[in-house]
Amino acid sequence: MDWFTALPPSGDKIYNACLVIVDRYSKTPIFLPCHKDDTAMDKALLLWSGVNSLPGLFRNIISDRDPKLTSALWTNLHRFFGTKISFSTAYHPQTDGLAERMIQTLEDMIRRFCAYGLELIDLDGFTHYWCTLIPALELAYKTSVHSSTGQTPSMLDRVWNPRLPSDTLRKELI
């Protein structure tokens, strides 16, 4: 678990960061738009909203040594959840490498949308920023074969791949 903070302001709530959570086994990501200056309570509520989208609670969370994560609030939260939080050591980024790599992938996906002007514009001419693309980017990652597992994260996590718009298009073209 880590925060991607090199993002421009986006959306109605002016998000400028994204909480990135990655399941170590299936490589399933969860991307949750947030703010760089969120309090420890804000981060706890954000984590709780991300956990609610999963089939169960985490057993172990690996993160960097963000002061907000080492607070008494977080200690009590993990005691309540029954999870163990492990902090990466200073100057040893490999500990939290899975989240760091996912942040690089997310940054690349967002840049590709922005570089080609693929921001979504609705019928009223309003532009939808990176935060509105997060669900589509998350779905794209979950349904792509991962090099280390040879499977999609959705297949390993839920034992099935969700139906995609491209599946319907392919049937229409055949």
N, C-alpha and C positions, 0 to 999 in steps of 0.2 A: 504494500500500500504506500502510495506516495502522491504528492501534489505536483501537477504540471502548472507552473505559474507564469510561463512566458507566453501569455495569450493576450490579445487585444480585448478591450471591453466589448461585451456582446449581450444582446437581448434586453428585454424590459427591465430585468433586475441587474443589468450591467455586470454580468459575470466576467471575471478576469483570471480565473484559474479552473482547474478540473481535478477532482479527486480520482485517482486511478487505482483500482483494486483488481488484482489478478489471482485467479485460483491456480495454485501451483501444479495441481494434477492435470486439469483439463485445459489450462491456459485461457479459460473464460474470463474476459475483461468486464469490468463495470466502470463506466465513465460517468461521473456526477459533476456537472458544472457548479462552481462555487466562487468564493471571493478570496483573494490573497490574505486579507486582513480578518478573516473569520476568527472568532473566539474559540476557545476549547469546547464550549457548549455547542456552538454552531457546527464545529467539526464532528462532535459526537452525534448530533441530530442528523447530519449528512450521512455519516456511517450507518446509522440506524435505518435511514431510508434506503440505502444501498443494500443492506442485509435483508430487508423485507422483500426485495426482488429475487432473492435466492431461495432454494429449497430448504435451507437450514442455516444455522449459525456457524461461524468459523471456529476451528479448534485453536488455530495459531495465526497471529498476524505479525508480519515482519515489516518494520518501518524504520525510517531514519530517526534521529534523535531530536525531532522537533520539540521545542519546549512545551508546546501546548499538548503534546501527546504524552509527556512525562508527568503531567499534573495529577493531583489527587482525584480529580473528576474522571480522568481516563483510567486510572488504576481501579477505581470503584466500578466504573462501567464494565471493564473486562472481568472483574470479579463477578458482577451481576450476570454477564453473558456466559461465564464459564470458559472464557477464552484466555489464552496466554499471549501476551504481547512480547515480542522479541525485538530489540533494537539493534540496528547495524552498528558496527564499531566505526569510529572515525577513521577516515582514509582507507576504508575497506568497502567500496561500493558493491562488490560482488554479492554481499549478503542480501541486499535489496535489488539485485540486478534484474530480476524478472519485471518488477514494476518500472525500473529505469528504462529497460528495453521497450516496454509497452508505451511509455511516454514518448520515446523516439518514434515509434510506429504511429501513434496518434498524431504527433506533430506532423509527420510526413503526410498522413491522410488529410489533415486539415489544410496544410499548405497546397496540396494538389487541388483541392476544391477552390481555394482562394486564388491560386495562380491562373487557373483557367476560367475564372469568373463564374464559377458554378454556384454562386450564392443563389438560394431560392428566392424568387420574386413572385409574390402572389398577385392575384387579379387586380388588387388596388395599387400595385406598384411598390409595395413595401418589401425591403430586403430582410431576409431572415439570416441571422448571423451564425457563426460556428456552433453556438450552443444549441441551435435548433437542428443541426446536422448530427449531433452526438448519437441519437438513437439509431440512425441509418448507418453511421460508421461502426457502431458497436455490433449491429447485426451483420454487417459485411465481414467484420473480423471473426465473429462467432461461426460463420458459415464458410470460412476459408480453411483449407487444409493447412495444418501447422507442420512445419518442417521437422520438429523434434518428436511429434507423436504419430505423424502419418494420418491423422484424423482431424475432423473439424472439432473445435471446442464444444459446439452444441452436441455433437454425437457422443463425445466422452462425458459431457455433463448430464444430458437428458436422454441419451440413447436414440435420438432422432434429430434430423435436420429440419428446421422450419421451412415452410413453403415460401418461396420468394417471388416477387413480381416477374423476375426473369424466367421462372419455371412456366408461368402462364404464357409469356411471350413466345417461348420456344414451341409450346404446343400449338399456338396460333399460326406459327410460321410453317409447321410441318404439314 
